[in-house]
Amino acid sequence: MKKSMNDDVETVENNHNRSLTTFKMILSGLLVGLLGVVTSHVWAQTAVDSYIATESPIAQAGLLANIGPSGSKSSGARPGIVIASPSHQNPDYLFTWTRDAALVFQWIIDQVTLQRNPSLRGQVENYITSQANLQQVSNPSGTITTGGLGEPKFNIDLTAFTGAWGRPQRDGPALRSIALITYANWLVANNNQTFVTNTLWPIIQRDLDYVASTWNQSTFDLWEEISSSSFFTTAEQHRSLRQGATLATKIGQTSVVQNYNTQASNLLCFMQSYWNPSQGYMTANTGGGRSGKDANTVLTSIHTFDPEAGCDATTFQPCSDRALSNLRQYVNSFRSIYNINSGIPVNQAVATGRYAEDVYFGGNPWYLTTLAVAEQLYDALTVWNKQKSLEVTSISLPFFQQFSSGITVGTYASSTSTFTTLTSAIKTYADGFVAVVAKYTPSNGGLAEQYTRDTGTPTSAVDLTWSYAAALTAFGAHAGQVPASWGAKGLTVPTTCVRGGGTGGSTVSITFNVHAETVFGGK
């Protein structure tokens, strides 16, 4: 198995290098076009399509190389364990993070359940076993019953990491349960409920019970720096409990349904409190003292995307007015701070990072955050085309004015020239973010964590698994691929947010218990 994986990686890299000269010529034309010298959208799209075709197999091979036990760059990792990166010094990312692994396996599970690559099913089975084992590992956050599920990272041999770190990080159990519920739903639909009930459900329920009982406590954010409450975490917790209640009903585990639904409603209510109406963006964290403009929120939009929910603002769908306004504010926060963005007009793509105040490893753009912008825009375009209209509200108006200065509030049918003008311009804009990543992708196609703000040179951890997953999901969105619905359609915010149990009428209590041991800038 390991030899086969190495052969695949070598073949892919050789093919990539042979096509590099042609690709660079096309890319040069694209970048000139994006700066306004060449105006042909066809030329630009051809270059992006070429990059995607070339980079996709590299990204998939890079992702699989970082999964134990047979991945060519994951020596020592147990089966189903995702290493964050093979980098073991400056920085040392040779660990497994619950969050990163869940996001990686969400992509893998989608490949299996949507019949895009059924051959990856063995990887999923290994992941299930590894996560069941990790849940049982006592760690500095506690045991399986005393908070240990909030531990963010482990050694790749399934032992506890006992060093100082920012803990707990409560997004991990939510993300893991979402990935496993996706797989469970597919198994049930294919007449394999026994495995779901006996094997998957106990793993999922442990995570969901943790989410339901701890969501209103403080957590470190996904960047591991701020302990407060985080929009990304809150939104993923909401999604996990909604999906969990539905699955529980489906397989007859009805005793948990009421509590999951009650806490999901509380979370949906709490999600709305992050919105900054005067500035038009989601404040990423309730603490930290920063502006709050953060890739956290863009990642929320793409990882809670439900293609059946339309442009719902309550669940922050990609084409919602809040998500589009937020995206504009987030992207614009990087236009003047990176030298590689110098001179690029305000309606064209730029490199983006985690947040403007970032200083970790020099505070650079990240591949995964730049790709997330493209993915949100592609998802929005997919929904607009599906519903054959787009709506401009007073909240989203500044976003759309980037592409048509004379646009006004209203609903525009797909038969109108305004719809065509806007969607064409936004498609070009989305492609531009992929083009930025393409420009700063090295010749071997490897994706590190970051690329420098002054020259675009790859930096920080090499072969970041999350970067590869971000590329693959963005490329899928570019092709119009969508995930399965998770039940976001038609949800309404309760008039009163109640405590657990669903019988009272009091406002939900939010507590923040900060016990930070360290504050790191990255993984």
VOGU-3710 file (C-alpha; in Angstrom, 3 decimals, decimal comma):
1> mkksmnddve> 0,000/0,000/0,000  2,757/2,431/0,920  4,718/1,697/-2,237  1,607/2,267/-4,335  0,959/5,608/-2,634  4,530/6,762/-3,288  4,286/5,734/-6,918  1,076/7,701/-7,291  2,602/10,815/-5,769  5,694/10,547/-7,967
11> tvennhnrsl> 3,611/10,084/-11,117  1,403/13,038/-10,286  4,384/15,286/-9,554  6,127/14,283/-12,774  3,008/15,028/-14,781  2,713/18,346/-13,000  6,286/19,345/-13,794  5,943/18,387/-17,462  2,941/20,679/-17,815  4,464/23,503/-15,791
21> ttfkmilsgl> 5,924/25,522/-18,645  2,653/25,611/-20,545  0,721/26,434/-17,408  3,004/29,302/-16,410  2,558/30,865/-19,830  -1,217/30,692/-19,459  -1,048/31,973/-15,891  1,005/34,978/-16,928  -1,754/35,934/-19,319  -4,317/35,543/-16,575
31> lvgllgvvts> -2,500/37,773/-14,132  -2,080/40,484/-16,717  -5,774/40,211/-17,462  -6,670/40,509/-13,804  -4,725/43,759/-13,616  -6,811/45,213/-16,390  -4,376/45,009/-19,297  -6,122/42,024/-20,838  -9,904/41,991/-20,549  -10,779/38,618/-22,012
41> hvwaqtavds> -12,713/36,607/-19,433  -12,335/33,513/-21,586  -8,558/33,736/-21,337  -8,732/34,173/-17,571  -11,091/31,247/-17,129  -8,900/29,057/-19,306  -5,921/29,738/-17,054  -7,876/28,978/-13,894  -9,266/25,803/-15,446  -5,731/24,801/-16,391
51> yiatespiaq> -4,465/25,363/-12,855  -7,335/23,386/-11,356  -6,784/20,495/-13,752  -3,079/20,459/-12,924  -3,307/21,046/-9,187  -6,265/18,777/-8,346  -4,368/15,469/-8,523  -1,417/17,062/-6,712  -3,710/18,231/-3,907  -5,399/14,851/-3,574
61> agllanigps> -2,077/13,037/-3,495  -0,741/15,548/-0,970  -3,760/15,074/1,257  -3,605/11,284/1,173  0,155/11,331/1,773  -0,580/12,860/5,184  -2,910/10,115/6,426  -1,610/7,084/8,293  -0,591/4,387/8,076  0,296/4,278/4,383
71> gskssgarpg> 0,652/7,936/3,474  4,115/8,608/2,108  4,658/11,590/4,448  2,894/10,282/7,555  5,336/7,717/8,898  4,414/6,743/12,441  0,789/7,824/12,164  -1,780/5,233/13,148  -4,454/4,187/10,641  -6,918/6,979/9,949
81> iviaspshqn> -4,813/9,622/11,672  -4,339/12,870/9,745  -1,082/14,679/10,373  -1,439/18,444/10,065  1,843/18,627/8,156  5,038/16,578/7,912  6,898/19,645/9,218  8,466/18,683/12,555  10,347/21,853/13,390  9,891/25,570/12,851
91> pdylftwtrd> 6,975/24,904/13,081  6,328/21,469/14,512  2,979/20,352/13,117  3,600/16,621/13,337  0,456/16,106/15,395  -3,173/15,395/14,662  -5,801/18,062/15,329  -9,430/17,013/15,722  -10,563/20,052/13,709  -8,175/19,599/10,779
101> aalvfqwiid> -8,811/15,867/10,593  -12,580/16,349/10,552  -12,411/18,928/7,753  -10,118/16,664/5,739  -12,395/13,678/6,240  -15,484/15,692/5,440  -14,022/16,025/1,947  -13,098/12,322/1,819  -16,534/11,253/3,065  -18,190/13,458/0,452
111> qvtlqrnpsl> -16,123/11,708/-2,227  -17,462/8,367/-1,018  -21,085/9,260/-0,309  -21,554/11,313/-3,473  -19,936/8,515/-5,520  -17,063/10,671/-6,727  -14,367/8,316/-5,430  -15,751/5,202/-3,677  -12,231/3,777/-3,409  -11,611/6,050/-0,418
121> rgqvenyits> -14,061/4,139/1,769  -11,249/2,271/3,493  -9,821/5,596/4,641  -13,186/6,447/6,182  -13,321/3,160/8,072  -9,837/3,821/9,463  -10,896/7,318/10,514  -13,896/5,967/12,400  -11,719/3,551/14,362  -9,069/6,160/15,111
131> qanlqqvsnp> -11,596/8,679/16,414  -13,325/6,113/18,602  -9,927/5,417/20,144  -8,996/9,094/20,517  -12,213/9,825/22,374  -11,065/7,398/25,080  -7,622/8,978/25,577  -7,325/10,904/28,845  -5,585/14,223/28,264  -4,954/17,606/29,902
141> sgtittgglg> -8,541/18,682/29,096  -9,977/15,699/30,982  -11,329/12,224/30,382  -14,060/11,120/28,019  -16,648/12,191/30,609  -14,920/15,223/32,147  -14,073/17,422/29,172  -11,432/15,453/27,311  -13,369/15,643/24,045  -12,408/19,325/23,861
151> epkfnidlta> -8,708/18,516/23,629  -7,489/20,047/20,346  -4,518/17,864/19,387  -2,899/14,507/20,000  0,293/12,699/19,124  0,032/10,741/15,898  0,430/7,425/17,753  -2,915/8,039/19,539  -1,352/9,187/22,808  -2,101/12,425/24,616
161> ftgawgrpqr> -0,148/15,602/23,946  0,634/16,918/27,419  2,447/20,160/26,638  1,096/23,630/27,230  -1,524/24,680/24,653  -4,661/26,730/24,131  -7,350/24,388/25,381  -10,155/23,463/25,157  -11,149/23,957/21,521  -14,805/23,031/21,278
171> dgpalrsial> -15,189/23,064/17,497  -13,519/19,663/17,144  -16,338/17,451/18,465  -18,893/19,371/16,394  -16,893/19,023/13,184  -16,135/15,350/13,795  -19,786/14,551/14,434  -20,811/16,416/11,263  -18,410/14,333/9,178  -19,554/11,067/10,736
181> ityanwlvan> -23,248/11,988/10,464  -22,735/12,595/6,744  -21,393/9,056/6,446  -24,105/7,648/8,711  -26,881/9,197/6,621  -25,426/7,581/3,515  -25,180/4,193/5,215  -28,778/4,359/6,429  -29,935/5,276/2,932  -28,069/2,215/1,677
191> nnqtfvtntl> -29,612/-0,219/4,167  -26,756/-0,380/6,644  -28,440/0,997/9,746  -27,037/-1,721/11,991  -23,478/-0,422/11,621  -24,700/3,108/12,220  -26,582/2,198/15,386  -23,962/-0,121/16,857  -20,706/1,539/15,798  -21,148/5,094/14,554
201> wpiiqrdldy> -23,869/6,385/16,841  -21,955/5,890/20,120  -19,053/7,948/18,716  -21,380/10,614/17,370  -23,486/10,796/20,524  -20,463/11,345/22,755  -19,491/14,356/20,655  -23,030/15,721/20,465  -23,608/15,339/24,195  -20,392/17,290/24,738
211> vastwnqstf> -21,559/20,017/22,351  -24,997/20,239/23,946  -23,574/20,556/27,457  -20,617/22,899/26,828  -21,543/25,197/23,934  -22,148/28,138/26,273  -18,691/27,890/27,832  -15,531/29,591/26,616  -13,388/28,032/23,908  -10,221/28,809/22,042
221> dlweeissss> -10,961/29,799/18,470  -9,875/27,820/15,436  -6,616/29,824/15,294  -5,875/28,755/18,878  -5,303/32,297/20,097  -8,409/33,739/21,771  -10,441/32,159/24,543  -13,962/33,553/24,495  -16,721/32,494/22,142  -16,144/32,072/18,421
231> ffttaeqhrs> -18,559/32,396/15,498  -17,075/29,434/13,617  -17,423/27,204/16,661  -20,963/28,364/17,449  -22,138/27,793/13,873  -20,581/24,327/13,644  -22,090/23,396/17,002  -25,495/24,509/15,747  -25,173/22,459/12,582  -23,976/19,369/14,444
241> lrqgatlatk> -26,927/19,334/16,826  -29,454/19,892/14,033  -28,029/16,990/12,073  -27,651/14,902/15,193  -31,297/15,295/16,155  -32,386/14,278/12,669  -30,147/11,211/12,615  -31,217/10,203/16,118  -34,856/10,323/15,059  -34,083/8,301/11,949
251> igqtsvvqny> -32,414/5,452/13,839  -34,740/5,440/16,840  -32,465/7,126/19,397  -35,243/9,505/20,367  -34,271/10,194/23,985  -31,716/12,830/22,949  -33,748/14,604/20,286  -35,520/17,198/22,407  -32,339/18,396/24,099  -30,388/18,526/20,843
261> ntqasnllcf> -33,125/20,553/19,171  -33,444/22,899/22,138  -29,730/23,593/22,305  -29,575/23,975/18,521  -32,235/26,677/18,744  -30,269/28,382/21,499  -27,156/28,265/19,338  -28,982/29,674/16,322  -30,150/32,528/18,517  -26,620/33,093/19,836
271> mqsywnpsqg> -25,219/33,086/16,283  -27,146/36,259/15,505  -25,378/38,156/18,298  -22,067/38,117/16,407  -23,474/40,373/13,679  -22,118/43,932/13,630  -24,943/45,842/11,902  -23,226/49,226/11,800  -20,143/47,822/10,034  -21,717/44,984/8,091
281> ymtantgggr> -19,663/41,996/9,200  -19,671/39,112/11,640  -17,411/39,725/14,618  -15,391/36,524/14,722  -14,833/36,316/18,479  -16,450/37,845/21,528  -13,001/38,493/23,012  -9,516/39,317/21,813  -9,573/43,051/21,250  -9,264/42,856/17,456
291> sgkdantvlt> -11,539/44,277/14,771  -13,253/40,914/14,357  -12,793/40,774/10,577  -11,484/37,258/10,266  -11,355/34,268/7,903  -13,154/32,458/10,718  -16,398/33,846/9,283  -15,734/32,980/5,641  -14,846/29,440/6,667  -18,103/29,335/8,607
301> sihtfdpeag> -20,067/30,199/5,490  -18,555/27,460/3,336  -18,568/24,781/6,032  -22,229/25,360/6,899  -23,318/25,664/3,260  -26,652/23,976/2,606  -27,641/24,070/-1,083  -31,323/23,752/-0,144  -31,315/26,772/2,183  -31,080/29,413/-0,527
311> cdattfqpcs> -29,604/32,716/0,599  -30,670/32,412/4,214  -28,958/34,988/6,423  -29,953/33,307/9,681  -27,611/30,387/8,992  -25,104/32,616/7,146  -25,424/30,921/3,765  -22,776/31,951/1,188  -25,143/34,074/-0,924  -26,921/35,704/2,028
321> dralsnlrqy> -26,682/39,453/2,343  -24,813/39,174/5,632  -22,266/36,701/4,279  -21,609/38,817/1,169  -21,253/42,035/3,160  -18,958/40,217/5,569  -16,873/38,857/2,699  -16,335/42,343/1,276  -15,204/43,695/4,643  -12,897/40,736/5,221
331> vnsfrsiyni> -11,226/40,891/1,796  -10,805/44,660/1,883  -9,012/44,452/5,231  -6,014/42,915/3,411  -5,782/45,171/0,372  -3,377/47,690/1,852  -1,340/45,582/4,272  0,328/43,056/1,942  2,887/44,275/-0,572  1,825/41,579/-3,037
341> nsgipvnqav> -1,614/43,236/-3,139  -0,247/46,633/-4,075  -1,938/48,319/-7,024  -4,778/45,822/-7,418  -8,169/47,540/-7,958  -10,873/47,174/-5,312  -13,071/44,966/-7,490  -10,343/42,412/-8,138  -9,000/39,523/-6,091  -6,159/39,821/-3,604
351> atgryaedvy> -4,267/37,551/-1,233  -5,995/37,134/2,122  -4,902/35,815/5,492  -6,465/34,987/8,820  -7,011/38,557/10,027  -5,276/41,879/9,426  -3,675/42,074/12,880  -1,991/38,665/12,505  1,715/38,436/13,403  2,242/34,646/13,464
361> fggnpwyltt> 5,164/33,753/11,177  5,119/37,348/9,946  1,358/37,611/9,530  1,100/36,362/5,968  -1,624/35,308/3,539  -2,744/31,696/3,837  -3,580/29,420/0,937  -6,669/28,031/2,655  -8,132/31,438/3,486  -7,653/32,797/-0,030
371> lavaeqlyda> -9,268/29,665/-1,441  -12,159/29,994/1,018  -13,109/33,342/-0,526  -13,311/31,745/-3,959  -15,340/28,858/-2,568  -17,920/31,110/-0,928  -18,389/33,014/-4,186  -18,685/29,810/-6,229  -21,279/28,476/-3,774  -23,226/31,726/-4,055
381> ltvwnkqksl> -23,192/31,542/-7,850  -24,456/27,960/-7,743  -27,452/28,947/-5,620  -28,282/32,047/-7,680  -28,236/29,987/-10,859  -30,359/27,286/-9,246  -33,009/29,703/-7,997  -32,769/31,774/-11,201  -32,527/35,083/-9,390  -30,439/37,085/-6,972
391> evtsislpff> -31,499/39,638/-4,401  -29,666/42,841/-3,547  -30,567/44,185/-0,111  -29,417/47,285/1,708  -26,953/45,057/3,560  -25,415/43,445/0,458  -25,595/46,556/-1,745  -21,950/47,628/-1,127  -20,800/44,142/-2,155  -22,666/44,276/-5,466
401> qqfssgitvg> -21,610/47,879/-6,104  -18,064/46,583/-6,517  -19,221/45,086/-9,816  -21,921/47,531/-10,904  -21,809/51,022/-9,432  -25,374/51,764/-10,504  -26,957/48,681/-8,959  -29,943/49,281/-6,675  -31,786/47,240/-4,081  -34,079/44,688/-5,678
411> tyasststft> -34,493/41,156/-6,993  -33,046/40,384/-10,415  -34,256/37,388/-12,407  -31,796/35,311/-14,396  -33,446/36,572/-17,581  -32,277/40,140/-16,880  -29,080/41,716/-18,124  -28,313/42,838/-14,568  -28,242/39,230/-13,353  -25,930/38,273/-16,209
421> tltsaiktya> -23,637/41,243/-15,624  -23,350/40,642/-11,896  -22,883/36,879/-11,984  -20,320/37,132/-14,774  -18,329/39,726/-12,842  -18,545/37,748/-9,606  -17,405/34,574/-11,383  -14,372/36,460/-12,681  -13,786/37,821/-9,179  -13,954/34,320/-7,680
431> dgfvavvaky> -11,582/32,953/-10,308  -9,201/35,736/-9,362  -8,681/34,304/-5,884  -7,801/30,933/-7,380  -5,425/32,779/-9,711  -3,727/34,397/-6,710  -3,158/30,956/-5,202  -1,959/29,676/-8,575  0,548/32,513/-8,856  2,109/31,621/-5,518
441> tpsngglaeq> 1,960/27,835/-5,859  5,504/26,455/-6,306  6,465/24,414/-9,339  5,885/21,055/-7,626  2,319/22,003/-6,680  2,930/21,694/-2,948  0,764/23,875/-0,717  2,273/25,137/2,505  0,332/26,921/5,218  1,236/30,463/4,164
451> ytrdtgtpts> 2,877/32,545/1,433  4,807/35,664/2,354  3,157/39,059/2,280  6,058/40,684/0,407  7,030/38,156/-2,270  4,473/35,337/-2,107  7,093/32,719/-1,272  5,669/29,648/0,513  6,398/29,730/4,238  5,561/28,116/7,576
461> avdltwsyaa> 4,543/24,438/7,559  5,013/22,587/4,271  2,362/20,324/2,743  -0,393/21,493/5,072  -3,179/18,939/4,846  -5,820/21,594/5,419  -4,429/23,602/2,494  -4,867/20,608/0,216  -8,408/20,016/1,486  -9,226/23,697/0,949
471> altafgahag> -7,981/23,493/-2,624  -10,060/20,405/-3,328  -13,279/21,842/-1,886  -12,766/25,135/-3,731  -12,131/23,286/-6,987  -15,287/21,262/-6,415  -17,290/24,431/-5,821  -15,835/25,882/-9,030  -17,299/22,863/-10,832  -20,697/23,429/-9,221
481> qvpaswgakg> -20,436/20,524/-6,800  -22,548/20,871/-3,662  -22,707/18,940/-0,386  -25,778/17,177/0,926  -28,354/19,319/2,679  -28,062/19,363/6,458  -31,444/20,864/7,324  -30,785/24,607/7,301  -33,794/25,396/5,120  -36,632/27,179/6,853
491> ltvpttcvrg> -35,033/27,535/10,275  -36,208/30,483/12,334  -34,641/32,172/15,326  -36,735/31,596/18,457  -38,277/34,680/20,001  -36,801/33,658/23,333  -33,641/31,651/23,818  -34,218/29,125/26,582  -31,951/26,999/28,714  -31,417/23,291/28,174
501> ggtggstvsi> -34,516/21,151/28,401  -36,708/23,481/26,400  -39,301/24,173/29,079  -38,267/27,511/30,508  -38,471/31,017/29,111  -35,308/32,562/30,497  -32,530/33,992/28,388  -29,776/31,488/27,768  -26,745/31,875/29,999  -23,355/32,345/28,358
511> tfnvhaetvf> -20,279/31,807/30,532  -16,623/32,276/29,660  -14,157/30,404/31,833  -10,701/31,380/30,645  -7,892/29,049/31,645  -5,375/29,642/28,910  -2,067/27,883/29,319  -0,505/29,449/26,257  -1,404/31,544/23,282  0,086/30,382/20,010
521> ggk> -0,308/32,083/16,675  -0,723/28,970/14,572  -1,385/25,291/14,984
//
